Every structure is written in C-alpha cells, then in structure tokens.
C-alpha cells in the first residue's frame, strides 16, 4: 500500500485546481504510456497542498461553510448521489455502516455530509499520505472520523462495508491494482465518484497543466475507457447505478472526458 501512496500525485493539489478552475483545464497528449506522460510533466510540493487544505477545512468548519477540495465555497453541491448510495447500503444492511474514504484529504466529504449520514454511518476512515494522517489525527479526528495510512490499517480497525474513491483513481499510475486491493477486503460496496470517462473503450493518458496563477505544476492522469473500471471489478462486483458527477466535462485532443460516479455492490456467490 505504501508503494501506491508514493505513486500518488496528491489528490489535494488536483482538487484545489479543479475547484478554482474547473473547466477547460489544459490537457496535453495523449501519451502512449504513463512513464512518457511523466516525462512531459513537472512536480508538486505536497507540504503546500496540505496547508491549503488544512486552512480551507478549518475556515469552513469555523464559519459553518463548505470546504470542497481545499477551497471554501458558498455554492458547492452537496454530494447527494454518494450520500444516497451509502444510505441505501445502510438500509440494505439494516444497520449503520463503516466507510473507507481513499484519498479523502482531511475528511471533506464527511464534514459536508455527516449531518445527513450520521444515523447511517458508524465510522468514516480516511486513507491518506502520512503527513495528511498526522494532521488529521491532530486536528480533526473524532469518534466517527479516523485517519489511516493504508486500507489494511483502516480495515483492521473497522472492516469496511463501503470503500470510496472520489477524484482519486485517475491520478494513480496503477489504478486497477488499487481497485483489486480494495476488492480483496470484500466490502459490500465500492463507490467511485468524480472520475473521468471517455466515449471510447480505450483508456487515455494525458498531462494536466496547472495555471501558474494557481500553482506551478503538471501531472499525468487517466481518462478511463467506457467499461474499463467495471470490467476490472467483475465478477466480484456488479454495477447497479451510474450517475453524473459535479465536475461536468473536460475537452481534450481527440475527445471529451465526462465525469461520472458508479456504485458497485458485491456479487452474491
């Protein structure tokens, strides 16, 4: 799992950029391989990302506002589809559930939705990079919200009923291996949100450039082929719901990426 964490382009940086400049992000490529895309991209400063997300989280909680992806917003949409899927799972289980939120920063989704989810979710475990985990435990951990450095560590504390990947998979070099690791924990559901898909069945590798006015960086990302994630989870999981995500669509050379969410449940044997 730590190898996956080292391979991350921090979701925090990506989310800050998308919130400030959500559409028409300059996308270069396509590239033949992830390694080639890396050669055409730059780096990032993860300490800067952590501080930006921490400030936004603190401001939002203090001012009873919404923090989405490291930016305090007055009109951020409530994550209704994701919340509805989790409540559906709780009703199906006839009990409150345990959730792992992979790449969940300092718990932004939980902070935004806990007033709705508190009766249906017993615990929310954020899996993040070590410096995020340390800050989360220092400032934001509570009875229902915990921070962990791996899915295995989180699962040892609370076996998960659901694992969430929100705006994460596209920035990981080996996303299907990560999904396989999640499936091996046998959660009842896997939820994918804010993830870009192409119209074709082929995965596309691009480089996203961040405007200098926001942050000087660029990094690789996937546009997933139609059905590629679903195929990687079969036959252990079946797709029961697909929904539009709040990020809309991003044009790139050769096509347009449409952001969607997907709700998978474990197949009965």
C-alpha positions in Angstrom: 0.0 0.0 0.0 2.8 2.4 0.8 4.1 1.9 -2.8 0.7 3.2 -4.0 1.0 6.2 -1.7 4.4 7.1 -3.1 3.0 6.9 -6.6 0.2 9.5 -5.9 0.0 12.8 -7.4 -1.6 14.3 -4.3 -5.4 14.4 -4.8 -5.3 17.6 -2.7 -3.5 19.6 -5.4 -5.7 18.2 -8.1 -8.9 19.1 -6.2 -7.7 22.7 -5.4 -7.0 23.3 -9.1 -10.4 21.9 -10.2 -12.3 24.0 -7.7 -10.6 27.2 -8.7 -10.5 26.5 -12.4 -12.9 23.6 -13.0 -13.4 23.7 -16.8 -11.1 23.9 -19.8 -8.1 22.7 -17.9 -5.2 22.5 -20.4 -4.7 18.8 -21.2 -1.7 17.7 -23.2 -1.4 14.4 -25.0 -2.5 11.7 -25.4 0.6 9.8 -24.5 1.4 6.1 -25.1 2.4 5.3 -21.5 2.3 6.7 -18.0 6.1 7.0 -18.0 6.0 9.1 -21.1 3.4 11.4 -19.6 5.6 11.7 -16.5 8.5 12.8 -18.7 6.3 15.6 -20.0 5.1 16.8 -16.6 6.6 18.5 -13.5 6.3 18.0 -9.8 4.5 19.4 -6.8 5.0 20.5 -3.2 2.9 18.3 -1.0 3.5 20.5 2.1 1.9 23.4 0.3 -1.1 21.2 -0.6 -1.6 20.1 3.0 -1.5 23.6 4.4 -4.0 24.8 1.8 -6.5 22.0 2.5 -6.0 22.5 6.3 -6.7 26.2 6.1 -9.8 25.6 4.0 -11.1 22.9 6.3 -10.6 25.0 9.3 -12.3 28.0 7.8 -15.2 26.0 6.6 -15.8 24.4 10.0 -15.4 27.6 11.9 -17.7 29.6 9.6 -20.3 26.9 9.1 -19.3 26.9 5.4 -18.4 24.2 2.8 -14.9 23.1 2.1 -14.6 21.3 -1.3 -11.2 20.2 -2.4 -9.2 22.7 -0.4 -11.3 25.7 -1.3 -14.0 27.3 0.8 -17.1 27.7 -1.4 -20.6 29.1 -0.8 -22.3 27.1 -3.5 -20.6 23.7 -3.6 -23.1 21.0 -4.4 -24.0 18.5 -1.7 -22.6 15.1 -2.6 -26.2 13.7 -2.9 -25.6 10.6 -5.1 -22.7 9.4 -2.9 -24.8 10.0 0.2 -27.8 8.3 -1.3 -25.7 5.2 -2.1 -24.3 5.0 1.4 -27.8 5.3 2.9 -29.1 2.7 0.5 -26.3 0.4 1.7 -27.1 1.1 5.4 -30.8 0.3 4.8 -29.9 -2.9 2.9 -27.6 -3.9 5.8 -30.2 -2.8 8.4 -27.5 -1.2 10.5 -25.1 1.6 10.4 -22.0 1.0 8.2 -18.3 1.5 8.2 -16.7 3.5 5.3 -13.2 3.8 4.0 -12.6 7.1 2.0 -9.4 6.5 0.0 -7.6 9.9 -0.7 -10.1 11.8 1.4 -7.8 14.6 2.4 -8.8 15.9 5.9 -12.3 14.4 5.7 -14.0 17.0 3.4 -16.8 14.6 2.2 -17.5 13.5 5.8 -17.6 17.1 7.0 -20.0 18.1 4.3 -22.4 15.2 4.7 -22.3 14.0 8.2 -25.5 15.8 9.2 -27.3 13.5 6.7 -25.2 10.4 7.1 -24.6 10.3 10.9 -27.5 7.9 11.5 -26.4 5.6 8.7 -22.6 5.6 9.0 -20.9 4.3 12.2 -17.4 5.3 11.2 -15.6 7.1 8.4 -12.0 6.2 7.8 -9.9 8.4 5.6 -6.8 6.8 4.0 -4.2 9.4 3.1 -0.5 10.1 2.8 1.4 10.1 6.2 1.6 13.9 6.6 -2.2 14.2 6.0 -2.9 11.4 8.5 -0.7 13.2 11.1 -2.6 16.5 10.6 -6.0 14.8 10.6 -5.3 13.0 13.8 -4.0 16.2 15.4 -6.9 18.4 14.5 -9.9 16.6 13.0 -10.2 13.1 14.3 -13.3 12.3 16.3 -15.4 9.3 17.3 -16.8 8.8 13.8 -13.9 10.1 11.8 -10.4 8.5 11.8 -7.3 8.8 9.6 -5.1 5.9 8.4 -2.1 5.3 6.1 -3.5 2.3 4.4 -6.7 0.5 3.6 -5.4 -2.5 5.5 -4.8 -0.4 8.6 -8.3 1.1 8.4 -9.9 -2.3 7.8 -8.2 -3.7 10.9 -9.9 -1.1 13.0 -13.3 -1.2 11.3 -13.9 -3.8 8.5 -15.4 -1.7 5.7 -18.9 -2.0 4.3 -18.0 0.5 1.6 -14.8 1.9 0.1 -15.0 5.3 -1.7 -12.7 6.6 -4.4 -13.6 10.2 -5.2 -11.5 12.1 -7.7 -8.6 9.8 -7.0 -8.2 6.8 -9.4 -7.4 9.0 -12.5 -4.2 10.3 -10.7 -2.7 6.9 -9.8 -0.3 5.1 -12.1 -1.8 1.6 -11.3 -5.5 2.3 -10.5 -6.7 -1.2 -11.3 -4.2 -2.8 -8.8 -5.6 -0.4 -6.2 -9.1 -1.5 -7.0 -8.0 -5.1 -6.7 -6.6 -4.3 -3.3 -9.9 -2.7 -2.3 -11.9 -5.7 -3.6 -9.7 -8.1 -1.7 -11.1 -6.5 1.6 -14.5 -7.7 0.4 -16.5 -4.6 1.2 -20.2 -4.8 0.4 -19.9 -1.9 -1.9 -17.3 0.1 -3.9 -18.2 3.7 -4.7 -16.4 5.7 -7.4 -17.2 9.4 -7.8 -15.8 12.4 -9.8 -13.9 10.2 -12.2 -13.4 11.0 -16.0 -14.6 8.6 -18.7 -14.1 8.6 -22.4 -16.7 7.6 -25.0 -14.3 5.0 -26.4 -13.4 1.8 -24.7 -9.7 2.7 -24.5 -8.0 4.4 -21.6 -6.3 7.7 -22.5 -3.3 9.1 -20.7 -2.9 12.9 -20.7 -1.0 15.5 -18.8 -2.9 18.2 -16.9 -1.2 21.6 -16.6 -2.0 23.9 -13.7 -2.1 27.6 -14.4 0.8 29.4 -12.8 -1.7 31.7 -11.1 -3.0 28.7 -9.1 0.1 26.5 -8.7 3.1 25.8 -11.0 2.8 22.1 -11.7 1.6 19.5 -14.2 1.0 15.8 -13.8 -0.4 12.7 -15.6 -4.0 11.5 -15.4 -6.1 8.8 -17.0 -9.3 9.2 -18.9 -10.9 5.8 -18.4 -12.3 3.9 -21.3 -16.0 3.1 -21.1 -16.5 0.0 -19.1 -12.8 -0.4 -18.1 -13.4 0.1 -14.4 -16.5 -2.1 -14.4 -14.6 -4.8 -16.2 -11.8 -4.7 -13.6 -14.2 -5.3 -10.8 -16.2 -8.1 -12.4 -17.2 -10.8 -11.5 -16.8 -10.0 -7.8 -18.8 -6.7 -8.1 -21.7 -5.6 -10.2 -22.6 -2.1 -11.2 -26.1 -1.1 -10.0 -26.0 2.7 -10.5 -24.1 5.2 -12.7 -24.6 8.9 -12.2 -23.2 12.3 -13.5 -20.6 13.9 -11.2 -20.4 17.5 -10.3 -17.2 18.2 -12.4 -19.0 18.1 -15.8 -16.9 17.6 -18.9 -13.3 18.3 -20.0 -12.4 18.5 -23.6 -9.0 17.1 -24.8 -7.5 16.4 -28.1 -9.4 13.6 -29.7 -12.4 13.6 -27.3 -14.2 14.9 -24.2 -13.9 13.4 -20.7 -17.2 13.2 -18.8 -17.1 12.9 -15.1 -19.3 10.2 -13.5 -19.8 8.2 -10.4 -20.5 4.5 -10.1 -22.0 2.4 -7.3 -20.9 -1.3 -7.2 -22.2 -4.0 -4.9 -20.5 -7.3 -4.1 -21.9 -10.2 -6.2 -23.7 -13.0 -4.3 -21.8 -16.2 -4.7 
